[in-house]
């Protein structure tokens, strides 16, 4: 596991509502005072962005099929939005590399795909849909409060395929037939069979997704994402805990992104 600098906690001051003291964990790598200051300021900007941008607008999407739905206007104006897009690009690179047939995991992946195809349809010579959209979404967080200070003591991100994400968003309604693509082909006995182009989805769920989820929560490639997630957790805690504060009333969910810088 790789431990980057993280925004670990925040202290508020009831008598001075615009003052925050941030608790920063320096991470495992040696870091000098100036670089730690820069990292801290970046994470504080993540916190402010998470405060002022409504939760429903905190997403990015680099799908090649949805060029008109990359991110929201407010998030796109922030450093946090740029960094999330960078992390989404990394996600797509890693997902692609893990299914590359010349790599160890890629060979295992394709071997299982063709084995399943043969068991099910009597032939492994079938076209397959290799495009699988992957989402990273918040899973859980534990925040410990002591006095006027809140600490993030635990956090976890989920990785899921698009159809699983849609089911989760609909609170379990629907089935995994979402987005299924059926075609007909003759097998080796010249019998007409109906097969599923998305056969690869099942194998990705079993083999690839657990590897990506481990990398997202522990690896160096997604250090920025975990920094953003910690800032988001603390901002969400602030919004929910101090609803009557002046900052919540005039700044939270107001899309005042110009103030972040």
C-alpha beads as a LAMMPS data file, in Angstrom:
LAMMPS data file: protein, C-alpha beads

261 atoms
260 bonds

1 atom types
1 bond types

-500.0 500.0 xlo xhi
-500.0 500.0 ylo yhi
-500.0 500.0 zlo zhi

Masses

1 110.0

Atoms # bond

1 1 1 0.000 0.000 0.000
2 1 1 1.087 3.572 -0.742
3 1 1 0.234 6.312 1.778
4 1 1 0.135 9.827 0.257
5 1 1 -0.306 13.076 2.218
6 1 1 -3.949 13.217 3.338
7 1 1 -6.327 15.726 4.846
8 1 1 -6.950 13.740 8.009
9 1 1 -9.069 16.169 10.022
10 1 1 -10.446 19.656 10.543
11 1 1 -11.016 21.831 13.601
12 1 1 -13.760 24.453 13.525
13 1 1 -14.104 27.600 15.668
14 1 1 -17.727 28.445 16.583
15 1 1 -16.827 32.039 17.432
16 1 1 -14.898 32.460 14.155
17 1 1 -16.930 30.595 11.504
18 1 1 -14.540 31.414 8.636
19 1 1 -11.506 29.916 10.360
20 1 1 -10.451 26.287 9.918
21 1 1 -7.453 24.389 11.239
22 1 1 -6.617 21.459 8.983
23 1 1 -4.839 18.338 10.200
24 1 1 -2.590 16.950 7.471
25 1 1 -0.944 13.536 7.493
26 1 1 2.386 13.860 5.695
27 1 1 2.364 10.381 4.110
28 1 1 5.070 7.750 3.870
29 1 1 7.487 9.502 1.483
30 1 1 9.951 12.086 2.831
31 1 1 8.578 15.559 2.107
32 1 1 10.102 18.958 2.850
33 1 1 8.238 21.852 4.427
34 1 1 7.583 23.695 1.154
35 1 1 6.210 20.653 -0.684
36 1 1 4.048 19.743 2.303
37 1 1 2.660 23.290 2.228
38 1 1 1.816 22.940 -1.487
39 1 1 0.168 19.550 -0.959
40 1 1 -1.821 20.944 1.978
41 1 1 -3.059 23.937 -0.011
42 1 1 -4.117 21.661 -2.868
43 1 1 -6.132 19.447 -0.484
44 1 1 -7.706 22.486 1.201
45 1 1 -8.875 23.604 -2.261
46 1 1 -10.408 20.152 -2.693
47 1 1 -12.248 20.727 0.611
48 1 1 -13.538 24.151 -0.496
49 1 1 -14.617 22.781 -3.889
50 1 1 -16.473 19.947 -2.172
51 1 1 -18.178 22.508 0.069
52 1 1 -19.396 24.869 -2.625
53 1 1 -20.309 22.369 -5.376
54 1 1 -23.542 20.383 -4.793
55 1 1 -23.051 16.659 -4.329
56 1 1 -25.045 15.768 -7.454
57 1 1 -22.545 17.736 -9.571
58 1 1 -19.413 16.033 -8.236
59 1 1 -18.682 13.588 -11.059
60 1 1 -16.527 13.154 -14.149
61 1 1 -17.013 10.848 -17.115
62 1 1 -14.435 10.271 -19.872
63 1 1 -16.539 7.755 -21.800
64 1 1 -15.725 7.895 -25.541
65 1 1 -19.447 7.475 -26.215
66 1 1 -20.497 10.497 -24.133
67 1 1 -18.368 13.419 -25.267
68 1 1 -21.139 15.822 -24.271
69 1 1 -21.175 14.573 -20.653
70 1 1 -17.605 14.923 -19.372
71 1 1 -18.259 16.870 -16.165
72 1 1 -20.380 19.683 -14.774
73 1 1 -19.684 23.368 -15.392
74 1 1 -18.906 24.131 -11.739
75 1 1 -16.559 21.189 -11.156
76 1 1 -14.840 21.794 -14.496
77 1 1 -13.732 25.230 -13.298
78 1 1 -11.733 23.792 -10.370
79 1 1 -8.388 22.088 -9.863
80 1 1 -10.315 19.225 -8.259
81 1 1 -12.287 18.691 -11.486
82 1 1 -9.091 18.604 -13.533
83 1 1 -7.471 16.123 -11.141
84 1 1 -10.559 13.875 -11.151
85 1 1 -10.484 13.787 -14.966
86 1 1 -6.810 12.830 -14.813
87 1 1 -7.655 9.989 -12.425
88 1 1 -10.465 8.805 -14.722
89 1 1 -7.952 8.691 -17.572
90 1 1 -5.623 6.585 -15.395
91 1 1 -8.560 4.285 -14.591
92 1 1 -9.151 3.666 -18.294
93 1 1 -5.450 3.020 -18.943
94 1 1 -5.239 0.478 -16.109
95 1 1 -8.491 -1.265 -17.078
96 1 1 -7.211 -1.577 -20.636
97 1 1 -3.783 -2.857 -19.584
98 1 1 -5.279 -5.509 -17.273
99 1 1 -7.232 -7.047 -20.169
100 1 1 -4.285 -6.959 -22.594
101 1 1 -3.866 -10.596 -23.711
102 1 1 -0.052 -10.536 -23.487
103 1 1 -0.016 -9.724 -19.756
104 1 1 -0.343 -12.375 -17.027
105 1 1 -3.748 -11.237 -15.792
106 1 1 -4.876 -10.497 -19.348
107 1 1 -4.117 -14.080 -20.424
108 1 1 -6.069 -15.425 -17.451
109 1 1 -8.955 -13.105 -18.322
110 1 1 -9.226 -14.177 -21.978
111 1 1 -8.709 -17.863 -21.151
112 1 1 -11.737 -17.708 -18.856
113 1 1 -13.796 -15.745 -21.385
114 1 1 -13.256 -18.381 -24.087
115 1 1 -13.733 -21.238 -21.624
116 1 1 -17.104 -19.814 -20.554
117 1 1 -18.093 -19.263 -24.178
118 1 1 -17.305 -22.886 -25.072
119 1 1 -19.116 -24.283 -22.011
120 1 1 -22.198 -22.203 -22.763
121 1 1 -22.391 -22.228 -26.540
122 1 1 -20.233 -25.095 -27.741
123 1 1 -17.838 -22.746 -29.511
124 1 1 -15.348 -20.101 -28.511
125 1 1 -15.338 -18.518 -31.956
126 1 1 -17.830 -15.740 -31.218
127 1 1 -17.561 -11.953 -31.436
128 1 1 -17.284 -10.228 -28.053
129 1 1 -17.995 -6.709 -26.840
130 1 1 -14.792 -5.589 -25.133
131 1 1 -16.021 -2.139 -24.053
132 1 1 -16.802 -2.169 -20.335
133 1 1 -17.427 1.098 -18.542
134 1 1 -16.029 1.149 -15.001
135 1 1 -17.094 3.499 -12.204
136 1 1 -15.341 4.487 -8.978
137 1 1 -17.882 5.536 -6.356
138 1 1 -17.844 6.361 -2.616
139 1 1 -18.497 3.298 -0.477
140 1 1 -18.027 4.098 3.205
141 1 1 -16.419 6.541 5.590
142 1 1 -16.056 6.795 9.352
143 1 1 -15.590 10.220 10.957
144 1 1 -14.672 10.554 14.641
145 1 1 -15.667 13.748 16.446
146 1 1 -13.864 15.092 19.514
147 1 1 -14.710 18.576 20.700
148 1 1 -14.624 20.864 17.662
149 1 1 -12.448 18.494 15.645
150 1 1 -13.434 15.812 13.139
151 1 1 -11.048 13.027 12.043
152 1 1 -11.407 10.677 9.074
153 1 1 -10.498 7.311 10.586
154 1 1 -11.671 5.048 7.769
155 1 1 -12.602 5.394 4.101
156 1 1 -13.214 3.060 1.173
157 1 1 -14.053 3.476 -2.517
158 1 1 -16.016 0.979 -4.593
159 1 1 -15.222 -0.026 -8.180
160 1 1 -18.093 -1.391 -10.261
161 1 1 -19.196 -2.031 -13.796
162 1 1 -21.723 0.269 -15.408
163 1 1 -24.675 -2.109 -15.114
164 1 1 -23.939 -2.733 -11.414
165 1 1 -23.676 1.016 -10.876
166 1 1 -27.076 1.581 -12.512
167 1 1 -28.634 -1.105 -10.304
168 1 1 -27.067 0.471 -7.195
169 1 1 -28.347 3.924 -8.189
170 1 1 -31.839 2.491 -8.601
171 1 1 -31.586 0.931 -5.119
172 1 1 -31.518 -2.625 -6.398
173 1 1 -34.353 -2.298 -8.871
174 1 1 -33.717 -3.890 -12.232
175 1 1 -31.514 -6.790 -13.260
176 1 1 -28.115 -7.397 -14.773
177 1 1 -29.780 -7.652 -18.177
178 1 1 -29.237 -3.896 -18.464
179 1 1 -27.346 -3.226 -21.686
180 1 1 -27.283 -6.880 -22.768
181 1 1 -26.526 -7.374 -26.451
182 1 1 -27.842 -10.569 -28.002
183 1 1 -26.826 -12.003 -31.360
184 1 1 -27.313 -15.277 -33.189
185 1 1 -24.593 -17.522 -34.594
186 1 1 -24.197 -21.153 -35.631
187 1 1 -22.074 -23.335 -33.372
188 1 1 -19.774 -26.177 -34.419
189 1 1 -22.818 -28.464 -34.934
190 1 1 -24.393 -25.878 -37.242
191 1 1 -27.108 -25.188 -34.687
192 1 1 -28.329 -21.621 -34.391
193 1 1 -27.578 -20.267 -30.907
194 1 1 -28.279 -16.937 -29.269
195 1 1 -25.246 -15.642 -27.423
196 1 1 -24.455 -12.627 -25.310
197 1 1 -21.875 -10.164 -26.630
198 1 1 -21.301 -9.034 -23.014
199 1 1 -19.898 -12.366 -21.877
200 1 1 -16.669 -10.542 -21.006
201 1 1 -18.558 -8.535 -18.361
202 1 1 -18.941 -11.541 -16.071
203 1 1 -15.232 -12.340 -16.214
204 1 1 -14.218 -8.695 -15.694
205 1 1 -16.404 -8.640 -12.577
206 1 1 -14.665 -11.752 -11.226
207 1 1 -11.027 -11.084 -12.181
208 1 1 -10.352 -7.455 -13.109
209 1 1 -12.601 -5.405 -10.786
210 1 1 -11.057 -6.706 -7.498
211 1 1 -7.567 -5.808 -8.778
212 1 1 -8.652 -2.278 -9.754
213 1 1 -10.458 -1.750 -6.437
214 1 1 -7.319 -2.716 -4.498
215 1 1 -5.261 -0.271 -6.582
216 1 1 -7.838 2.509 -6.112
217 1 1 -7.801 2.151 -2.310
218 1 1 -4.120 1.383 -1.785
219 1 1 -1.998 2.063 -4.890
220 1 1 0.114 5.055 -5.867
221 1 1 -1.772 5.520 -9.164
222 1 1 -4.887 6.759 -7.331
223 1 1 -3.235 8.763 -4.545
224 1 1 -4.871 11.986 -5.808
225 1 1 -8.297 10.362 -5.789
226 1 1 -7.906 9.324 -2.149
227 1 1 -6.792 12.871 -1.278
228 1 1 -9.956 14.210 -2.942
229 1 1 -12.116 11.617 -1.183
230 1 1 -10.815 12.600 2.271
231 1 1 -11.485 16.275 1.528
232 1 1 -14.977 15.370 0.280
233 1 1 -15.713 13.357 3.441
234 1 1 -14.749 16.272 5.700
235 1 1 -16.726 18.758 3.599
236 1 1 -19.778 16.473 3.726
237 1 1 -19.380 16.163 7.507
238 1 1 -19.298 19.964 7.776
239 1 1 -22.410 20.423 5.610
240 1 1 -24.406 17.878 7.602
241 1 1 -23.176 18.756 11.085
242 1 1 -23.164 22.556 10.981
243 1 1 -26.230 23.328 8.887
244 1 1 -26.858 26.625 10.715
245 1 1 -23.332 28.004 10.236
246 1 1 -22.960 31.228 8.255
247 1 1 -20.544 29.532 5.840
248 1 1 -23.072 26.794 5.078
249 1 1 -25.751 29.398 4.430
250 1 1 -23.777 31.612 2.041
251 1 1 -21.180 29.265 0.502
252 1 1 -22.066 25.570 0.666
253 1 1 -23.689 24.197 -2.512
254 1 1 -23.637 27.723 -4.023
255 1 1 -21.133 26.923 -6.826
256 1 1 -18.898 29.850 -5.807
257 1 1 -15.855 28.236 -7.396
258 1 1 -14.065 31.526 -8.064
259 1 1 -13.409 31.794 -4.330
260 1 1 -11.567 28.471 -4.152
261 1 1 -8.353 29.862 -5.631

Bonds

1 1 1 2
2 1 2 3
3 1 3 4
4 1 4 5
5 1 5 6
6 1 6 7
7 1 7 8
8 1 8 9
9 1 9 10
10 1 10 11
11 1 11 12
12 1 12 13
13 1 13 14
14 1 14 15
15 1 15 16
16 1 16 17
17 1 17 18
18 1 18 19
19 1 19 20
20 1 20 21
21 1 21 22
22 1 22 23
23 1 23 24
24 1 24 25
25 1 25 26
26 1 26 27
27 1 27 28
28 1 28 29
29 1 29 30
30 1 30 31
31 1 31 32
32 1 32 33
33 1 33 34
34 1 34 35
35 1 35 36
36 1 36 37
37 1 37 38
38 1 38 39
39 1 39 40
40 1 40 41
41 1 41 42
42 1 42 43
43 1 43 44
44 1 44 45
45 1 45 46
46 1 46 47
47 1 47 48
48 1 48 49
49 1 49 50
50 1 50 51
51 1 51 52
52 1 52 53
53 1 53 54
54 1 54 55
55 1 55 56
56 1 56 57
57 1 57 58
58 1 58 59
59 1 59 60
60 1 60 61
61 1 61 62
62 1 62 63
63 1 63 64
64 1 64 65
65 1 65 66
66 1 66 67
67 1 67 68
68 1 68 69
69 1 69 70
70 1 70 71
71 1 71 72
72 1 72 73
73 1 73 74
74 1 74 75
75 1 75 76
76 1 76 77
77 1 77 78
78 1 78 79
79 1 79 80
80 1 80 81
81 1 81 82
82 1 82 83
83 1 83 84
84 1 84 85
85 1 85 86
86 1 86 87
87 1 87 88
88 1 88 89
89 1 89 90
90 1 90 91
91 1 91 92
92 1 92 93
93 1 93 94
94 1 94 95
95 1 95 96
96 1 96 97
97 1 97 98
98 1 98 99
99 1 99 100
100 1 100 101
101 1 101 102
102 1 102 103
103 1 103 104
104 1 104 105
105 1 105 106
106 1 106 107
107 1 107 108
108 1 108 109
109 1 109 110
110 1 110 111
111 1 111 112
112 1 112 113
113 1 113 114
114 1 114 115
115 1 115 116
116 1 116 117
117 1 117 118
118 1 118 119
119 1 119 120
120 1 120 121
121 1 121 122
122 1 122 123
123 1 123 124
124 1 124 125
125 1 125 126
126 1 126 127
127 1 127 128
128 1 128 129
129 1 129 130
130 1 130 131
131 1 131 132
132 1 132 133
133 1 133 134
134 1 134 135
135 1 135 136
136 1 136 137
137 1 137 138
138 1 138 139
139 1 139 140
140 1 140 141
141 1 141 142
142 1 142 143
143 1 143 144
144 1 144 145
145 1 145 146
146 1 146 147
147 1 147 148
148 1 148 149
149 1 149 150
150 1 150 151
151 1 151 152
152 1 152 153
153 1 153 154
154 1 154 155
155 1 155 156
156 1 156 157
157 1 157 158
158 1 158 159
159 1 159 160
160 1 160 161
161 1 161 162
162 1 162 163
163 1 163 164
164 1 164 165
165 1 165 166
166 1 166 167
167 1 167 168
168 1 168 169
169 1 169 170
170 1 170 171
171 1 171 172
172 1 172 173
173 1 173 174
174 1 174 175
175 1 175 176
176 1 176 177
177 1 177 178
178 1 178 179
179 1 179 180
180 1 180 181
181 1 181 182
182 1 182 183
183 1 183 184
184 1 184 185
185 1 185 186
186 1 186 187
187 1 187 188
188 1 188 189
189 1 189 190
190 1 190 191
191 1 191 192
192 1 192 193
193 1 193 194
194 1 194 195
195 1 195 196
196 1 196 197
197 1 197 198
198 1 198 199
199 1 199 200
200 1 200 201
201 1 201 202
202 1 202 203
203 1 203 204
204 1 204 205
205 1 205 206
206 1 206 207
207 1 207 208
208 1 208 209
209 1 209 210
210 1 210 211
211 1 211 212
212 1 212 213
213 1 213 214
214 1 214 215
215 1 215 216
216 1 216 217
217 1 217 218
218 1 218 219
219 1 219 220
220 1 220 221
221 1 221 222
222 1 222 223
223 1 223 224
224 1 224 225
225 1 225 226
226 1 226 227
227 1 227 228
228 1 228 229
229 1 229 230
230 1 230 231
231 1 231 232
232 1 232 233
233 1 233 234
234 1 234 235
235 1 235 236
236 1 236 237
237 1 237 238
238 1 238 239
239 1 239 240
240 1 240 241
241 1 241 242
242 1 242 243
243 1 243 244
244 1 244 245
245 1 245 246
246 1 246 247
247 1 247 248
248 1 248 249
249 1 249 250
250 1 250 251
251 1 251 252
252 1 252 253
253 1 253 254
254 1 254 255
255 1 255 256
256 1 256 257
257 1 257 258
258 1 258 259
259 1 259 260
260 1 260 261
